[in-house]
Amino acid sequence: MAEFAPVRPATILVVEDDALVQQDLASWLADLGLTVLTANNADEGHSLLDTHAEIELLLTDIRMPGSMDGVGLAHHAAGRWPPVKITVLSGALRPEISVLPPDCIFVAKPFQRQELWHALFEVAARSTSRAIGRRHNVGGRDGSSYGIVLDYRHLVVDD
């Protein structure tokens, strides 16, 4: 089993309509030291973002029932709560980088936990001041994956 770096205490919102996937993610992330809130769709996720100012990370699936999908929630969160760091997941869709909010990372399902952990660590390390951005692929095992990585002048990440 892969080792995962310890994290400082943080609150993550997991928005996933598949109950088994949601439960597995929530349990795993809690075991890693994160406080986990869950929502079954983007509408519930939006409500939790409205009422829980402590949320620092958003992990959302794309395709869900309700009035908006995960990409819509990601854009809404990025516009309304800029400090929230966003990771988008999907096994059915592969959105273009231009469809996602700036500084958002996409991880393709199925994924290895190490891949997701790396993406969450990367997005959490990003400055809210919007460093210089460059496009980069993250997360897909079939060679097609999407995401954005920032160039940092004073950040060193060692894994």
N, C-alpha and C positions, 0 to 999 in steps of 0.2 A: 504494500500500500504506500502511495506517495506521501511524503511529508509536506505539510503546509505551514508556512510561516505564521507565527502568532500575530494577531491583530490587536490594535488598541480597541477599547470598547466603542462600538458604533451601532447605529440602528439601520437595518435594511428592510425595505418593503419588497416582498416577493409577490408579484401579480401573475397568477397562472391559473387557468381554468381547469386544467387536468389535476384532479385532487391528489392522485398518487405522486405526480411530479412535484406538485406544490409541497406536499408533506415531506418528500425526500429532500428537496432543497432546503426547506425550513429546518429540518432536523440536522442536516449536515452543517449548515451555516451557524446554527446555534451551538453545535459541538465545537465549532471553531472560535467561539467567543463573541459572536455578533448577537445583538438583540434583534429578533425577527418578527415582523408583522406580516400578515398575509392577506391577500384579497383574491377573490375568485374572478374578477374582471376589472377592466379599466375604470368603470364607474365607481366601484368600491375602492379601488386604488386612489382615485382622485379624492374621495371623501377622507380617506386615511391621511393623505398628504395635507389636506386642509386642517385636520384636527391634531396632527402629530408633528410639531415643529422639530422634534428630535431626529426625524428621518434624514439620513445623510446619503444613503444609497438606494437606488431604485433598480430592481431587476424585474423586467417585464417580458412576457411572451407577446407576440404580435397578434395572432389570430385568436380572438375571444368574443363571446357574445356581449351585447350591450351597445350603448350609443357611440362608443369609440373603441378603436383597437389599441394595441400597445404602442404603435408609432404615434398615434394621436395623443396618448397619455404622455409619452416621452417628450413630445413637443410642448404640451401643456405644462409639464413639470419644468422643463428647461426655461420656459418663458416666465412662469410664475414663481418658481423656487430655484433660481440659478445655482445656488450652492449644492443642490442635490446632484450627485453623480449617477449617470444612467448607463445601464447595460441592457441591451435588447436581445432576446432569444427567439429563435424560430426554427422549426424543423420543416415547415411547409414553404416558407417564403425566404427569399434572399434579397433584401432591399438594397438598392443602390445607396452609396454613401450620401448622395445629395438628398435622399429622402429622410435621413435621420438628423436629429438635432446636432449642432456642433458639439464636439467633445464626447459624443455618445459612442459606445463600442457595441458592435454586433457580434454575437457568438452563435454559430450554427449548431442546431441539435441534430443528431445526438453529439454530445461533447464528453470529453474526459473531465473529471473534476479538476484536474490540474490546469486544463485550459480555461475553465471558468474562473478558478481562483486567480490565475494570472490576469485575466481580464478585469476582475473586480479590484485586484490590487493596483493595476495600472490606472483604472478610471478613478479610484479613490485618491491616488497620488497626484492627480492633476490639479493645477492651480485654478481657482475660480477667476483669476484675472485673465484668462484666455492667452496662454502662451502661443508661440508661433505654431500653426498647425500644418501637418502634412498628411497625406492620405497613406494608409497602410492596411494591409490585409491581416486579419486576426481571426483565428478560431476554426476555419474549415479544414477538414481532413481531405476533401476531394480537390484541393487546390483553389476552390472558389470560396472566398470569404471576404468579409467587409469590415471596415472599421476606420477609426482615425487615431493616430498616435501623435502626440505633441512633442515638439522639440523643446527641450528644457535647457536653460543655460546654467542652472544651479541645482539640478536634481540628479542624484545618482541612485539607480535602482539595481540592486544585486540580488539575484535569486539563485 
